[in-house]
């Protein structure tokens, strides 16, 4: 028996291979089975994208194409932000360990954010959910450069201390009677600067040639995945039709 506790998403149903539509005067035989739940058709059936579906699955497809309630957007933003943060840490970790930008991680980040938003919207999709998913995925990927930058900055600073350059600079400063200190940027302003820089960094990197185009393509892959997962599928459901009774020999 299939699990009827939760409706399958419309985009999860397989309608790639359409079967010929029988005419209303010659409906499908009772030997037909539902393409979604694989259960045999008793008497009543529907057509969805050229495939035969049972009444229960037809109702699920139609309900899955409804617009999510507006209040669910706040919940989707919370879930999506959590997934985006997890994706940011994952992307940054891989970049720090390998020193490379792995395009597969961008797909994973888009998948994580899209699935989280879809789940928070009770399995429904819409334009607002798509925009939210794309925005969170974009910033999850681009801001992953911030922890990578911090890591390399700390590592470089440790190397400077070990080489003794800081002691030399301190001695020079004391001999000069104490040079005026450069004003330091506050932590909040520094983080805001890094956030804005990360947001535009993919476009600034276009000046580097092929590597910049590769970075944009990696981001595009993740955004595309998030957009598709949170979209509302338009599947035309026709019916109901009645199956013909099997011929009596």
N, C-alpha and C positions, 0 to 999 in steps of 0.2 A: 504494500500500500504506500502511496506517496505521502509525504508530509504536507498536510494541508494547513499547518499552523501559521506559516508565513508565505506570503505571495511572492513568487519569483519576479524579478525585475524584467520588464519587457525586453531590454537589450540582452538579457541572458538566454532568451528563447531562441532556438535555432530555426531561422526562416530563410537560410541562404538558398536552399534548393526547393524551388516551388514545384508543386504538383499541378497538373491540369485541373482547372476548376470544372466540376460537373455542373451541368445546367440544373435549374430549379425543377425542370420536368423530369430529370433523371438524377436524383440525389445519390450521394455516396451510399454504398451498401453497408450493412450492419457489421461487416468485417473490418471496417476502418478503425484506426486507433488515433488517439490524440497525439499530435507531434510534440506537445509540451510535457505532459505527464505520462505518456505512453500507455494510458489506460484505454480499453476498448470503448468505442462509441456505442451507446445503447440505441437511442432513437433520435435525440436532438443533437445537433452539432453546429459549429460556426466555421467561418473561413477567416483566417488571419494571414495576410501576406501570401495567399495562395495555398495555405496549409490548413488541414482539418484540425480543429481544436474542440474540446469538450466545453459545455456551458460554464463549468467552474473556472477553467483556464481563460476563457474569453472574458469572464467577469474580472479576473485578476489582471489581465492585460489592460482592460479599460480603466480599472481603478489605478493601475500603476502609471497611467498617462495623465492623471489629474495633477493640477498644480498644488504644491505643498502649501500648508497654511502659513501665513506671514510670521506667526510667532515662532515657527520652527527655524527661522533664519538665525535667530540669536543662539539657539542651541547648536545649529550647524556651524556657526562662527566659533563657538567654544571648542567643539570637537575638532574642527578643521585646524584651529590654532595649535591645539595639542599635537595633532599629527604633523603639522608643519614644523613645530619645534623638534619633534623626534626626527623628522627627515633632515632638518638642518644639522643636528648633531651627527647623524649617520653620514651625511655627505662630507662634513668637515673631518670626521674621523678617517674616512677613506682617503681624503685628499692629504691629510697629514701623514698617514701611514705609508701610502704609495707614492705621494708626490704627484699624482695624476688626477685629472678630471675624468671620472668614469661615467660615460653616458648612461649606462644601465642604472646607476644610482638615481639619476634624474627621473627615469621612468618609475622607479620604486617610490620616490617622493611624491610624484603626481598621483600614483596609485593609492598611496597612504592617505593623502589629503582628500582625494575624490571619494574614496570608500568611507572615510570618516564623516564627510558632509552628507553623503547619501544615506548613511545609517542614521544620522541625527535628524534627517528630514523624513524619517519613516519610509525609506525606500523610494521616495519621490524625487524628481529632478525638476529643474526649471532654470530660467535665465539668471535669476539672482544667485542661485546655488553655483552656476557655472562661473559667474564673475568672481564670486567669493573664492572658489577653488583655484582659479587661475591666479588671482592676486596672492593668495597664501602660498601657492606653489612657487611663484616667481620669487617672492621674498625669502622663502625657505632655501632656495638654491643660491640666490645672489648673496644673502647675508651669511651663508656658510663660509664665505671668504673672511669674515671678521674673526672667528676663532682661529682660522688658519694664520691670519696676519698676526694676531696676538701671540700665537705659539712661536712663530718664527722670530718675532720681536724679542720675546723673552729669551729664546735660545741664543739669539745674537747678542743680547745684553750680557748673558752669562759668559759668552766667549770673550767679550770685551773686558769683563772684570778679571777673568782668568789670565788674560794677556798682560794685564797691568796698565792698560791705557788710562783707566780712570784715575790711578794714582799720579800719573804724569800730568794729566790735565789739572788735577787738584793742586799739584805743586806749582804749576805755572800760574794758576789763579791767585795763589797766596803771594807769590813774588810780585805780581802786578798790583798788589794792594787790595785784591778782592774785586774782580770784575762784576759788573752789574748783572744780576740774574735775569734770564729771559722769562717773561711771564708765561706761566704754565696754564694750559687749557684744563678746565674742570672736567671731571669724569663724565658728567651728563652731556656736556657739549661735545666731548670727544666721541662718545658713543653715537650721538646724533650725526656727527660729521661722517663717521664710518658707515652708518646706516644709509645716508644719502649717497655716499660714494659707492657703496655696494649696489645701490639701486640703479645707478647709471653706468656702473663699471662695464657691463656687457657691451654697451654701445661705444664707450670710450676705447674698448679694446679692439674695435674695428680697424684702428690705425695700425695694429700689429700684423694685419694681413690674414693669413689662413687660420692662425690660432684664434683670432677674434671671431671669425666666422664659425669655427668649430664650437666655441663657447656658446654663441647664440643658438646654434643648432641643437646643442645639448639641452639648453633651457626650453627650446621649442618642443622637444620631445616630451619633456615633463608636463608642460602646459597642455599639450594636446591630449595626453592621457587623462589629466584632471578634468578637462572640458568634456570629454566623451563620457566619463563616468558619472557626471552630474547632470547630463542632458536629459531631456524628456523625449523619449522615443515616440514617433508618430506611426502607429501600426493600425491600419484600417481593419476593423473587425466587422464582418458581414454575417447576417443571419438573424434569427435561427432558421435552420433547415431541418427537415425530417428525413431520416434514413428510410429507404425502401425496405420493406420486409423481404427476407430471403425467399427465393422462389421455392415452392414446394414441389419435390419431384413426383 
